[in-house]
Amino acid sequence: MAEQETSDGRIDLTDLVDYPRETLDIELKTWIDLADKIAQAKLARHIAALANHGGGYLVFGFRDDQSVAEERPTELSAYSRDTFGKIVTRYLTPAFQCDVELVRSSAGPVFPVVRVPSHGPMPVGAKADGPHDAKGQPQGIRAGAYYIRKPGPKSEAVLGMEDWQPLIRRCVLSDRDSLLADIGRAVQPRAERPSVAETDRLSAWHDASAERWRRIVAGAAALRWPVPIVANHCQLSYMLLSEAGVAIPPGDLRPLLEQANREVRQTVFTGWSMFYPFTRPEIAAALHPEHDDGTGIDVLESNLIGDGNFDTSLPDYWRYAADGRATILRPYREDRPRSVQEQGRSAGSWLSPETVIRETAELVAHARTMAERCGGERVAFRCSWRGLAGREIDDFGGIYWSPGRSAQADQRTTAGTWEVPVLVADWHSVVAELSCPVLSLFGFRDCTAELVAGLAPRFVKL
């Protein structure tokens, strides 16, 4: 994945245009006349199918064989949010907003990418026919039909229960969030006191994963990072809990994480998602035994460090165990060479409050989503930040914090356990309890659930 990013971390859309492919999540389209009514109807069908799939992307400028399409337009102003908003309003119900990003490929040309959000408690249906042909048949889309993504990939109408089943399940899960939120409002939104066994188990997983990561970092002979990663990073972990236990078939881990990724992006989406199961061979997530001696349960592991000569934005390392334990270790975005260049601050000298809160929010959203899918009733969290001493509070563009506040302590670990309904109904408070103690080391006294709620609209940047 080529490093083409902004200061707020937008990067993985570049992968869509550097390595174009068609999947159930991605539809490639050539350059088309967006004023053409038939083309609009066909796009509406694809948008409906992607929404009913749980979200996805329309990528323009490529043929079905992944080659770059010829006859490129002289300008791309037609590929706008307004254009696709009108298409959705004209043909689909319930209406929703698609985001449009002009993404520059590593080779130089810019390509429009349309992000289609997931449906909500109701599936997305067609409310109008496309233009009729000479025989009176609608072209592109038919009123009353519900479209889904099918192998091919294709965007086709739902035909039977086999097609309806996964769509209905996602709608039920979405509606369940609303129900859980109602229940959660009646629940005291405080962390439960976890059992000693639960605390010890999550702590052991957290520490063992950190030790495995340190060995990988030590073996990365070509590693180039402005500050020592082992001393300057965060580690965010969680564990799904249930009276019956959580057991995920190892073969289901990747598709479950792909589905969770789509759902989490409704809450946090900067373009570089946690626990994202990349598929490129050199960075693809792979199954490993939990322990180095080959024992333990299966763990899906993703290592973006390699030999250290990585071409990604952040050298993430994450593990997801088949019993619902998860952890991710990553250096600070603030220390990236690009961030140093754009901010004019040296690596290791500052910390972004928004990033601390946003990444904690992403972890909480991911845990809640996986708990809903895997039978988790509660979630235990353990979060650690290292390399804080001497850093000063600052932020990426658009936010001003009072300067001059720096940390004297070098590390902070927070933990807590919450019922899933609370993670739905009062996630702002959960995020505040896990992240605010870090910022308090800087004399930051304004970190509250209300601050998290106020920052939340900034968490979806794409």
C-alpha positions in Angstrom: 0.0 0.0 0.0 1.6 3.2 -1.1 1.9 6.0 1.4 -0.5 8.7 0.1 -2.1 10.3 3.1 -3.2 13.5 4.7 -2.3 14.7 8.2 -5.5 13.2 9.6 -4.5 9.7 8.4 -6.5 9.2 5.3 -4.7 6.4 3.4 -6.4 3.1 2.7 -8.5 4.6 -0.1 -5.2 4.9 -2.0 -5.1 1.2 -1.9 -8.3 1.1 -3.9 -6.8 3.0 -6.8 -3.2 1.6 -6.6 -4.5 -2.0 -6.5 -7.9 -1.8 -8.2 -10.1 -5.0 -7.8 -13.7 -5.9 -7.8 -15.1 -7.6 -4.7 -18.5 -7.7 -3.0 -17.4 -4.5 -1.3 -16.0 -2.7 -4.3 -17.5 -2.0 -7.7 -15.2 -0.7 -10.5 -16.7 1.7 -13.1 -15.3 3.2 -16.2 -15.7 6.9 -16.9 -19.3 7.5 -17.5 -21.6 10.4 -18.3 -23.2 11.1 -14.9 -25.9 13.2 -16.6 -27.1 10.2 -18.5 -30.4 9.0 -16.9 -29.7 5.3 -17.6 -26.3 5.5 -16.1 -27.8 7.2 -13.0 -30.3 4.3 -12.7 -27.5 1.7 -12.9 -25.4 3.5 -10.4 -28.5 3.6 -8.0 -28.7 -0.1 -8.3 -25.0 -0.6 -7.4 -25.4 1.9 -4.5 -28.4 0.1 -3.1 -26.6 -3.3 -3.4 -23.5 -2.0 -1.6 -25.6 -0.4 1.1 -27.5 -3.6 1.6 -24.1 -5.5 1.8 -23.1 -3.4 4.8 -21.4 -0.6 2.9 -18.7 -0.4 0.2 -17.1 1.6 -2.6 -17.7 2.7 -6.1 -14.3 3.4 -7.8 -14.4 5.2 -11.1 -11.8 5.2 -13.9 -11.2 1.4 -14.2 -12.4 -1.4 -16.4 -13.6 -4.7 -15.1 -10.1 -6.2 -15.8 -8.6 -3.6 -13.3 -6.9 -1.7 -16.1 -7.2 2.1 -16.2 -10.0 3.3 -18.4 -9.2 5.5 -21.4 -11.0 8.8 -22.4 -10.4 10.3 -19.0 -12.6 13.5 -18.4 -10.7 16.8 -18.5 -12.2 17.6 -15.1 -14.0 15.7 -12.3 -16.4 18.2 -10.8 -19.4 16.1 -11.7 -18.2 13.4 -9.3 -19.5 15.2 -6.3 -21.5 14.5 -3.1 -24.4 16.5 -4.7 -24.5 14.3 -7.8 -24.7 11.1 -5.9 -27.1 12.6 -3.3 -29.5 13.4 -6.1 -29.2 9.8 -7.5 -30.0 8.4 -4.1 -32.9 10.8 -3.5 -34.4 10.0 -6.9 -34.2 6.2 -6.8 -33.7 4.9 -3.3 -35.5 4.7 0.1 -34.7 5.4 2.9 -32.4 8.1 1.6 -28.8 8.4 2.8 -25.7 10.3 2.0 -22.7 9.0 0.1 -19.3 10.6 0.6 -17.0 11.3 -2.4 -13.3 11.5 -2.3 -10.9 12.3 -5.2 -8.0 10.0 -4.5 -4.6 10.5 -6.0 -2.9 7.2 -7.0 0.9 6.6 -6.5 1.2 6.9 -10.3 -0.2 10.4 -10.2 -3.7 10.4 -11.7 -6.7 11.2 -9.5 -9.7 8.8 -9.3 -13.2 9.4 -7.7 -14.1 7.0 -4.9 -17.6 7.0 -3.6 -18.1 5.6 -0.1 -21.5 4.0 0.3 -22.6 3.6 4.0 -24.4 0.6 5.4 -28.1 0.3 5.6 -29.7 0.8 9.0 -32.6 -1.1 10.6 -34.4 -1.1 7.2 -32.9 -2.4 3.9 -32.5 0.0 1.1 -35.0 -0.4 -1.6 -35.8 1.1 -5.0 -38.6 3.6 -5.1 -38.6 4.5 -8.8 -38.0 2.8 -12.1 -35.1 3.7 -14.3 -35.9 5.1 -17.8 -38.1 2.8 -19.8 -36.9 1.2 -23.1 -38.9 1.0 -26.3 -40.8 -2.0 -24.9 -41.7 -0.1 -21.7 -39.3 -2.0 -19.5 -37.3 -0.1 -16.8 -33.6 0.1 -17.4 -31.0 0.0 -14.6 -33.3 -0.3 -11.6 -36.9 -1.4 -10.9 -39.2 0.2 -8.3 -40.0 -2.1 -5.4 -36.9 -4.2 -5.8 -34.2 -4.8 -3.2 -30.7 -5.2 -4.5 -27.7 -7.1 -2.9 -24.2 -7.9 -3.9 -23.7 -11.4 -5.4 -20.7 -13.4 -6.5 -19.3 -12.1 -9.7 -19.4 -9.6 -8.3 -22.8 -8.3 -9.4 -25.6 -6.1 -8.0 -28.8 -8.0 -8.4 -32.3 -8.2 -7.0 -33.1 -10.3 -4.0 -34.8 -13.5 -5.2 -35.4 -15.8 -2.2 -34.8 -16.5 1.5 -31.2 -17.4 0.8 -30.6 -13.8 -0.4 -32.7 -12.2 2.3 -31.2 -14.0 5.3 -27.9 -12.1 5.7 -29.6 -8.8 5.0 -32.3 -9.4 7.5 -29.7 -10.4 10.1 -27.8 -7.1 9.6 -31.0 -5.1 9.9 -31.9 -7.0 13.1 -28.4 -6.2 14.5 -28.8 -2.6 13.6 -32.3 -2.4 15.3 -30.8 -4.3 18.2 -28.4 -1.4 18.8 -31.4 0.9 19.3 -33.0 -1.6 21.7 -29.8 -2.1 23.6 -29.4 1.7 23.8 -32.9 1.9 25.5 -31.9 -0.8 27.9 -28.5 0.7 28.5 -30.0 4.0 29.5 -31.5 2.2 32.5 -28.1 0.7 33.4 -25.6 2.4 35.6 -23.0 3.4 32.9 -20.0 2.7 35.1 -17.3 0.1 34.7 -18.1 -3.2 36.4 -15.5 -4.7 38.8 -14.1 -7.6 36.8 -13.2 -10.9 38.5 -9.6 -11.5 39.3 -9.5 -14.4 36.8 -10.8 -12.1 34.0 -8.3 -9.3 34.9 -5.4 -11.8 35.0 -6.4 -13.4 31.7 -6.7 -10.1 29.8 -3.5 -8.8 31.4 -1.6 -12.0 30.5 -2.8 -11.7 26.9 -1.9 -8.0 26.8 1.6 -8.5 28.1 2.4 -11.7 26.1 1.3 -10.0 22.9 3.5 -7.0 23.7 6.5 -9.3 24.3 5.9 -11.1 21.0 5.7 -7.6 19.3 9.0 -6.5 20.9 10.7 -9.6 19.4 9.3 -8.7 16.0 10.5 -5.1 16.3 13.9 -6.3 17.4 14.2 -8.5 14.3 13.2 -5.7 11.9 16.7 -4.9 10.6 15.6 -2.2 8.2 13.3 -0.4 10.7 13.4 3.3 10.3 11.2 5.4 12.6 12.0 8.8 14.1 11.9 7.6 17.7 12.3 4.2 19.3 9.0 2.4 18.8 9.3 0.1 21.8 9.4 3.2 24.1 6.8 5.2 22.2 3.6 3.5 21.3 0.1 2.6 22.5 -1.4 -0.9 23.0 -5.2 -1.3 23.0 -6.7 -4.6 24.0 -10.1 -6.1 24.8 -11.7 -9.5 25.7 -15.2 -10.6 24.9 -16.9 -12.3 27.9 -19.9 -14.6 28.1 -21.2 -17.1 30.7 -21.1 -19.7 28.0 -17.7 -18.6 26.7 -16.8 -17.2 23.3 -15.7 -19.6 20.6 -15.2 -18.2 17.1 -14.3 -20.8 14.3 -10.8 -19.7 13.1 -12.0 -19.7 9.6 -14.6 -17.1 10.4 -12.2 -14.6 12.0 -11.3 -12.9 8.7 -14.9 -12.4 7.4 -16.1 -11.4 10.8 -13.4 -8.7 11.0 -14.2 -7.5 7.5 -17.9 -7.2 8.5 -17.0 -5.4 11.8 -14.7 -3.0 9.9 -17.6 -1.9 7.7 -19.8 -1.3 10.8 -17.2 0.5 12.9 -16.6 2.9 10.0 -20.0 4.4 10.7 -18.5 5.6 14.0 -14.8 6.0 13.3 -13.3 6.2 9.9 -10.0 8.0 9.2 -8.9 5.7 6.5 -6.6 3.5 8.6 -8.8 1.1 10.5 -7.9 -1.1 13.5 -7.9 -4.9 12.9 -8.2 -4.4 9.2 -7.5 -7.8 7.5 -5.4 -6.8 4.5 -5.3 -9.3 1.7 -2.1 -8.4 -0.1 0.3 -11.3 0.4 3.1 -9.3 1.9 0.9 -7.8 4.6 -2.1 -10.3 4.8 -3.3 -11.4 8.2 -2.6 -15.1 8.8 -3.4 -17.7 11.4 -0.8 -18.5 14.1 -0.8 -20.6 17.2 -1.2 -18.5 20.3 2.2 -19.4 21.7 5.7 -19.6 20.1 6.0 -23.3 21.0 3.0 -24.0 18.8 0.5 -24.5 21.6 -2.6 -22.5 22.4 -5.7 -21.5 20.4 -5.7 -20.1 16.9 -4.9 -16.4 16.5 -5.3 -14.3 13.4 -2.2 -12.0 13.3 -1.3 -9.0 11.1 2.2 -7.7 11.0 2.8 -4.5 9.0 6.3 -4.1 10.4 8.0 -6.7 8.3 11.7 -6.0 8.1 11.0 -2.4 8.9 11.2 -1.2 5.3 7.4 -0.9 5.2 5.4 1.2 2.7 2.4 1.7 4.9 1.3 4.6 7.0 1.7 2.9 10.4 3.6 -0.2 11.3 0.7 -1.8 13.1 0.7 -5.2 14.7 -2.5 -6.8 15.9 -3.8 -10.2 17.0 -7.3 -11.6 17.3 -7.8 -14.9 19.1 -10.6 -17.3 18.4 -11.9 -16.9 22.0 -12.5 -13.1 21.5 -9.3 -11.6 22.8 -7.9 -8.8 20.7 -4.9 -6.4 20.9 -3.3 -3.9 18.6 0.1 -2.1 19.1 1.0 0.9 17.0 3.4 3.8 17.3 2.0 7.3 17.6 0.7 9.0 14.4 2.3 12.2 15.8 5.8 10.7 15.2 5.4 9.8 11.5 7.8 11.6 9.2 4.9 13.1 7.4 3.3 14.4 10.6 6.6 15.9 11.7 6.9 17.7 8.3 3.4 19.0 8.3 3.2 20.0 11.9 6.7 21.5 12.2 7.2 19.6 15.4 9.9 17.0 16.1 8.9 13.4 16.7 8.4 12.5 20.3 7.6 16.1 21.3 3.8 16.1 21.3 0.6 14.1 21.6 -2.9 14.6 20.0 -5.8 14.5 22.4 -8.2 13.9 19.6 -6.2 10.9 18.4 -6.1 9.4 21.8 -9.8 9.7 22.2 -10.7 8.7 18.6 -8.5 5.5 18.7 -10.1 4.5 22.0 -13.5 5.1 20.5 -12.6 2.9 17.6 -11.5 0.1 20.0 -14.8 0.4 21.9 -16.9 0.4 18.7 -15.0 -2.6 17.4 -15.4 -4.6 20.7 -19.1 -3.8 20.8 -19.6 -4.9 17.2 -17.7 -8.2 17.6 -19.5 -8.9 20.9 -22.9 -8.5 19.1 -21.8 -10.9 16.4 -20.0 -13.5 18.6 -22.3 -13.8 21.6 -20.3 -11.6 24.0 -22.3 -10.3 26.9 -19.6 -8.0 28.4 -16.3 -6.7 27.3 -13.1 -6.1 29.4 -10.6 -3.5 28.2 -7.0 -2.8 28.9 -5.2 0.1 27.3 -1.6 1.3 27.6 0.3 4.3 26.4 4.1 4.6 26.7 6.6 7.4 25.9 4.5 10.2 27.3 7.1 12.0 29.4 8.2 15.3 27.9 5.5 15.3 25.2 3.3 18.4 25.0 -0.4 18.5 24.0 -1.0 19.7 20.5 -3.1 18.5 17.6 -3.6 18.1 13.9 -5.2 20.9 12.0 -8.6 22.3 13.1 -8.3 22.0 16.9 -6.5 24.3 19.3 -5.6 23.2 22.8 -3.9 25.6 25.3 -0.1 25.1 24.8 2.5 24.4 27.3 1.0 21.3 29.0 3.4 18.4 29.1 3.5 15.1 30.9 6.0 14.2 33.6 4.9 10.5 33.8 6.0 8.2 31.0 3.2 5.7 30.8 -0.5 5.1 31.7 -2.6 2.0 31.7 -6.4 2.0 32.1 -8.9 -0.8 32.3 -12.6 -1.6 32.8 -15.4 -4.0 32.0 -18.8 -3.0 30.7 -22.0 -4.8 29.6 -22.7 -4.6 25.9 -25.9 -2.5 26.2 -23.8 0.2 28.0 -21.2 0.1 25.1 -24.1 0.9 22.8 -26.0 3.5 24.9 -23.2 5.3 26.7 -20.1 4.7 24.7 -19.0 8.3 25.2 -18.6 7.7 28.9 -16.8 4.4 28.3 -14.3 6.1 26.0 -13.8 8.9 28.5 -13.1 6.5 31.4 -10.5 4.7 29.3 -8.8 7.7 27.6 -9.1 10.7 29.9 -6.6 9.4 32.5 -3.9 9.6 29.8 -4.7 13.2 29.1 -4.9 14.1 32.8 -1.1 13.4 33.0 -0.8 16.6 30.9 -2.9 18.6 33.2 -5.8 18.3 30.8 -8.9 18.7 33.0 -11.5 19.1 30.3 -11.7 15.5 29.1 -15.2 14.3 29.8 -17.9 12.2 28.1 -19.3 15.5 26.8 -16.0 16.3 25.2 -16.0 12.8 23.5 -19.5 13.4 22.3 -18.5 16.8 20.9 -15.5 15.4 19.1 -17.4 12.3 17.7 -18.5 14.0 14.4 -14.8 14.5 13.6 -14.2 10.7 13.9 -15.6 10.0 10.4 -13.3 11.9 8.1 -14.0 10.0 4.9 
